[in-house]
Amino acid sequence: MDIKTFKTVASKLPPHIAVLMRGPTGVGKSHLARAAAAELELPYIDVRLSTMSEGDFGGYPDIEGMKETSVMTFCMPSFFIRACREPVVLMLDEMNRALPGVMQGAFQLVLDRELGNDKDGTPYRLHPETRIFAAINAGAEYDVNDMDPALLRRFWAVDLEPTTADWLDWAKEEGIDPILADFVRQHPAHLRVDPSEVEPGTVCPNPASWHRIDESLKYMGMAPSNIAGSRPEGFYAVCTGMLGVEASIAFSDFVENYEMVITAEDILNNWKDVKETCVDLPADKVGGLIDKLSDHFKDKSWTNKQAASVKAFTDTLGDEMLVHCWNQLVATGNVPNIQKLHKLIGQRVVTAVKSSRDLK
C-alpha cells in the first residue's frame, strides 16, 4: 500500500481497531504513526517492545499493596496508565522482535484493550479514544519472531510500499534540501536498496537514511543547496556512513556537477529566457520541471499570461509527456487554474489521448 492510501484510511478507523504496519526498516512506519497522532491531535507514545521484559510491559506485582490488601495487584507501566487516563496514540514498535511474554501482553492489549487488575480483579482498560498502532520489520533479512495468526487478525494490517512520489511529497513538507530531493527524483533506484540483495552488513540507503543525511549535512554546513558545484572535504565520507558506497558516489557526483535548475517561476515569468534550455532537457529533468509546475499550480493563482507561458512549454513536449503534465496539474484540484489552462491546451490533450488509444 502506498502512503497516500494509508493516510486516507488509518486515522479514520474506529479507535478500537488497531493498525499494524509491515515493511522493511527505514520506510517510515514510526513517522506515519506520528503523523496520524498529529492529525488526530493526540499525544504520541512510542513503546519499543524489543527492549522490554514481560514485567516492563505487563506490570510488576505491587508488593506494598499486597501487604495491605492480601490481594495481588500490579504496578503498571507509565505509558499504559497514561493511555488509560486520556486518549493517546500508542505505538507498539518492533513487535515481532519482542520476547514471547511481551508479545502475549501485546496480544491481550490489542485483543481486549486491557491489562493488569485492581484489588477487586477489575482489569485496567485503555481510554475508549486511545488508538493502537504497531509496526513490524518484514523480510528475510530480519531475525524476528513469527506473528501469532490470532494476534494478526485483530489488526488492520497493511504492507507499506512507499513510492518515490510519496517520499518526495513528504520531503517537501519536511523541508528536505531541494537538491537532495532532486537527486532522489532523478535517481529513484537509490531511494531504497533491498538489504537482502547485497552482502550482509552492507550499508544501504532507505527513506529514513536520506532524512538523516539531510539533517547531518545541514548541521555540518554542507547542505547540497549551499555547496552545489563543489565537493567539500568530508562530504562523501558522511554519505557513505548512511547511504553506502554506490549511492554516495552517485549523490556526491550529482551535487558536485549540479547546475542550478530551472524553476516553475522561470517558466511562468521568463519563458523566453529558458525556452532553449528546456527544449534540450532529458526526459527525467522535464519530469522534474512538471513536478515543480504542479506544486506551484496547486497553491498559487496563475495569470492568463503565466498560463500562456505554460502552454508554450507544453508545445515542446511529446504527446505522452503532455498528457502526464496535464494529469499532474488536474490532480491538484485548483479549478481556476485548470480552467485557464484548459482553454489553451485542452484540445491538444484530447487529441493526444485519442491518438494513444488508436495505437492500442
Buried (B, 14 or more C-beta within 10 A) or exposed (E): BEBEEBBEEBBEEEBEEBBBBBBBBBBBBBBBBBBBBEEBEBBBBBBBBBEBEBBBBBBBEBEEBEEEEEEEBBBBBEBBBBBBEEBBBBBBBBBBBBBEBBBBBBBBBBEEBBBBBBBEEEEBBBBEEBBBBBBBBBEEBBEBEEBBEEBBEBBEBBEBBBEBBBBBBBBEEEEBBBBBBBBBBBBBEBBBBEBEEBEEEEBBBBBBBBBBBBBBBBEEEBBBBEBBEEBBEEBBEBBBEBBBEBBBBBBBEBBBEBEEBBBBEBBBBEBEEBBEEBEEBEEEBBBBBBBBBBBBBBEBEBEEEBBBBBBBBBEBBEBEBBBBBBEBBBEBEBEEBBEBBBEBBEEBBEEBBEEEEEEE
